[in-house]
Amino acid sequence: MRRVFVIVRKEMLDSIRDRRTLLMMVAMPLLLVPGIIILMVKLQTAQMEKAETRQHRIVFVGEEVAPALYTLFQEDEHIYLVPGIHRDSIAAMIADEHLDGAVIVPPPKSAGIASPA
């Protein structure tokens, strides 16, 4: 056990004597870590501001089924409802990044069921 303490003491003394090692162990982390944190915070803030000002292009299908939901989407300032897009071409336009998304409201299930006579 005594040998271990002797070796640890020798290594610590060697590290403290060497100025470059001391600089790399103490001074560099004290300078680099706050710099990296500040850079990351600024980057995150810039990305959040960009996301807040972006207007999303969305297609709404089924406005006659859910008029209240359609009105909510219309009133949102971050959403632009793209008119006149056929339902079959929505997936291709999203893949090509011409659209950001789509809201498809299916007709109610009871609309296609005939009541028994």
Buried (B, 14 or more C-beta within 10 A) or exposed (E): EEEEEEEEEEEEEEEEEEEEEEEEEEEEEEEEEEEEEEEEEEEEEEEEEEEEEEEBBBBBBBBEBBEEBBEEBEEEEEBBBBEEBEEEEBEEBBEEEEBBEBBEBEEEEEEEEEEEE
